[in-house]
Amino acid sequence: MDDAVAAASRSGIARTTRDERADRLEALADALEADRADLVAIAHDETHLSTARLDGEVTRTAAQLRFFAGVAREGGYLEAVVESPDPSLVPPRPDLRRILRPLGPVAVYAASNFPFAFSVLGNDTASALAAGCPVIVKAHPGHPELSRATAALAAAVLPAGWFGLVEGMDAGVELVRHPGVRAAGFTGSVRGGRALFDLAVSRPDPIPFYGELGSINPVVVTRQAAAERAAEIGTGLVGSFTRDAGQYCTKPGLVIIPAGGGVEEAARAALGDAPASRQLTPRMADAFADGVEALAARPEVTVTRGSGGDGVSTPTIVSVPAGAFLADPETFLAECFGPVTVVVSYADDELDRILSALEHSLTATIHRGSGEDVTALAERLSGIAGRLLFDGWPTGVAIGWAQHHGGGWPATTASVHTSVGATAIRRWLTPIAYQDAPQEVLPPELRDGNPLGIPRRES
Amino acid sequence: MDDAVAAASRSGIARTTRDERADRLEALADALEADRADLVAIAHDETHLSTARLDGEVTRTAAQLRFFAGVAREGGYLEAVVESPDPSLVPPRPDLRRILRPLGPVAVYAASNFPFAFSVLGNDTASALAAGCPVIVKAHPGHPELSRATAALAAAVLPAGWFGLVEGMDAGVELVRHPGVRAAGFTGSVRGGRALFDLAVSRPDPIPFYGELGSINPVVVTRQAAAERAAEIGTGLVGSFTRDAGQYCTKPGLVIIPAGGGVEEAARAALGDAPASRQLTPRMADAFADGVEALAARPEVTVTRGSGGDGVSTPTIVSVPAGAFLADPETFLAECFGPVTVVVSYADDELDRILSALEHSLTATIHRGSGEDVTALAERLSGIAGRLLFDGWPTGVAIGWAQHHGGGWPATTASVHTSVGATAIRRWLTPIAYQDAPQEVLPPELRDGNPLGIPRRES
C-alpha cells in the first residue's frame, strides 16, 4: 500500500500536459479494445453477465476513456479566468488568474455491476487521470481476475506511478486513511460507501469522498399516459428492471401507476418473457431473495414471479396499493439489488402523499400523455432527482457534457458533484489563484495571449 | 430553530428568477450603505476595529452583494449545457440538458474578524442567496448587536423566509444537525470548524460543510529580493501582519528570509511605528498572549516587541534560525491570531527542508528579485497554496471571477471550493440533467433558442 501511494506521489502526472494525458487515455482505450475477446471471456466467467452485454460495456468503457481524453484536450474543464488589474474597485483588484489543478493521488473503489465501465479503468479512473491525478484502484472482489487483467493493460500503457491496484478489504480501509491519498471515488452499496465515507471524513485531514450509493429511481405514470399506452409502458418497465438481472444503480425500483390503468396487467403479462439470470455473486442472489421475501411479507402485497430456475434470480413484481405503501414506506423504498420492482397503485388523491415519501435518487422518470402538461409533477420530482427523464427508462446512462449521475443522500455522499459526464473531472481538482505572477511562473493556460487557445474567461 | 428552518423551506426563493434575486441583493447593498454610519458605530463598539477600517468593510460588503447580483444576472454560473440527441454514440445519447439548481436552506456561521464582509450579510450569505438558497445565519457572539442590526436590514429588504438569524452555541449545533438544512458555510478557527464539520458529516444524511479555518500564509523572500529591497520588504511585512491587530485569516504568520539579508533588521526597525490595537475580544487577546509566550519559550528564539499598552496586543516579531524551526515545526506553524509573525532565517541549503515542513495555507507569497526566475519555488508552493502571490502581501482579498480563497486542510474543510469570488456560488448548487424533457418543463435557461441569452455550452 505504502509502495503504491509512494509511486503515485512520485509519478509526475500532475506536471504532464493535457495532450500527453489524452494520448495515454486513448492508448488505454485502444488496448482495452484490442484485448476485448479475452477480457470479455474472463468477465463472463466471473460475473455471469452476458457476453453481449460485456462486449457492449467494453465499447462504452473505451468511449469513456476517449471522451475524457477529449475533455482534457479541450481544456475548458480548467475553468481558467484571467482578470487584469483594476485599482478603481473596492478592494482594488490586482492581476488575478485562476485555474484548477489536480488534487493528488486518488483512491477508486470499483463497482461490482459494471466490471469495465465503473471498475478498474472506468469513469472514476478515466476522469482522475484526465485531471492529472494518479489513481490507485481497490479491486472489487467480484471480478479479481478481470481486475488484474485490466490493471496489467494499464501498467503496460501508462508511465510508472500513474496507476496502481490493491485488493482486499483491509487494503481498502488502509487506502482511504493513507496520508498520501487526497480524494476517493466509490460506487457501491449504502453500507459500504457510508463506512468508507466515515473513514475519509474522520481523518486528521479530511479528504473529499465521492460515493455513488443506493437509489430507488421512482417512475411516475400519469393516468393519461396509462390510458394511451399501458401495454408499451408495462413491457418497457419489465425490460428495464430485469435487464442484466436488475443489477443497475439506475434500475426503476418503484413504479407509481394509476390504479386500474392497465399498466400493471401489461407488466405482469410481459414478465413471463423476461429472462431469469444469475446474479453477480451468490451473496447478492441471497440478498435479493431476502429482500423480495421481506417485501412479500407485508400486508396487502401481491407478488408476481416470472420464470426461474436453479441458481438464477426470478424476475419479480411486487404490487402494493398506495395505502399499504404509505403505512410503511421505508420497507418499500429499501433498494433491493436484482430483478424486482415495486409497483404502487394510486387513486388520484393519493399521489401527493406518495411523492412526499420519496428520498433522493439518481433518477426520476415521468411517463406522460401526449401533450400533457406535467410541469408541477416535474418540479416536484426535480427536487429529489439527479436526472429527470420523460417517457423512457433510466437504465442506460449516456456520456456527455450534459450528463449528471448523482443526487442527494442516499443516492450519493456528495450531491454537489457527478460520477458520469464531463464534469466528473471537477471532483479531482482544486482551484489556485495567481496574483501578480510573472509570465514564466504561470501555467501556459493562464499566460497572456492564451497561447494554448483554451476556452477561458477574461475581463 | 425549527421555525427559522421551516420558514426557509417555505420561502420559495428557489423558484424566483435570477433577476429577482439580483434586485434583492442590490437593495440589500443599498440598505447597508444607507445605514453605514449607525452600523459602523455599533461595530466599532463591539469589535474595537477602527471606524476607517469598518467603513471600508461596509463598502466591500456592499460591493460583494452587488457582485453576486451580477453573477446571478449573467447566468454563467449555472453551467448550462444543451446536447442534442445522437443515436450514433455508444451508448446512444438522448436529448440531454444540464443545469445547476439550489441545494436548499444553507446555514452560515459568521466570522468574528470581518463583522460585515464575512458575517451576517457577508460572502456566504450573498453567494447562497444569489444561488437561490435561503440562509440562516448563526451570529458570531463577538458582535451581537451588529448582527441583529444587519439582520433587521435583511428582514426589511428580503421576502419572508429568505433570511433568518439564530444566536448561541446550542443553536449553532442544532442548526448543522437540522434535517431541513442542506449545506453549511463557516469562517473561524480550526477547532470550531472541525467540531461543526464532524457534526455535518456524521448526520444520517451528511451535508456539505464548507469551513474556512486556519492558515499560516508563508512568505518566502529570495536572497536576491532581500539584496534589492530589504527595507521595503521589512516595512511591508510589519504593515501586513499588524494590520487591524493581525486579525486576518490571510495574515503572513511565517516569513522565510535569507539569513543576513537585512530583512529582519528592517522589520524590527519598522515595528516601533506599528500601532498596538485592542483585539476583537478579551479571550482572543489572552490566546494571543499565550501563543506568543509559547513561541518565545522555544530555544534560540529572539522576540522583538513594538509598543504596547493597557488592553492592547503588542505587535511582536518572533525570530528563529532554520535549525530551531526544523527541530519543532509544529510549534512555529500553529496559527496565532493577532499581531505576531514568525521570521525564519535560512542558509541557502536549508530552504528546501523548511518548505517541506509547510502545511496547506490560504495563501503563499514569494518576494523575488528583479527578473529572477522563481519557477521552481513557485511550483513548490503552488502545491500548498490556494492563492500564490508575488512581491506583495496576502492581506487584502480582491473580489472577482479569478479569486480563490481556499486550500487544503487545515486551511479549509473542502479544498475543492472557495469562499470568496464568483465561484463561491458553486458550493450551494447541485446539478440536474433533463432527459427528453418537454420544453415547458425545462428551466428557461435550458429551452431551445436560449431565450434568456445566458452563456451555455451546446453540442
Interface residues (C-beta under 8 A of the other chain):
Chain A: R15 G56 T59 R60 A63 G76 E79 V81 V82 E83 L89 V90 P91 P92 R93 P94 L96 R97 R98 R101 L103 R182 F197 D198 V201 S202 D205 P206 P208 R368 D373 V374 T375 A378 E379 S382 A385 G386 R387 L388 L389 F390 D391 G392 G396 V397 A398 I399 G400 W401 A402 Q403 H404 G406 G407 G408 W409 P410 T413 A414 S415 V416 H417 T418 G421 T423 R426 R427 L429 T430 P431 I432 A433 Y434 Q435 D436 A437 P438 E440 V441 R457 S459
Chain B: R15 G56 T59 R60 A63 G76 E79 V81 V82 E83 L89 V90 P91 P92 R93 P94 L96 R97 R98 R101 L103 R182 F197 D198 V201 S202 D205 P206 P208 R368 D373 V374 T375 A378 E379 S382 A385 G386 R387 L388 L389 F390 D391 G392 G396 V397 A398 I399 G400 W401 A402 Q403 H404 G406 G407 G408 W409 P410 T413 A414 S415 V416 H417 T418 G421 T423 R426 R427 L429 T430 P431 I432 A433 Y434 Q435 D436 A437 P438 E440 V441 R457 S459
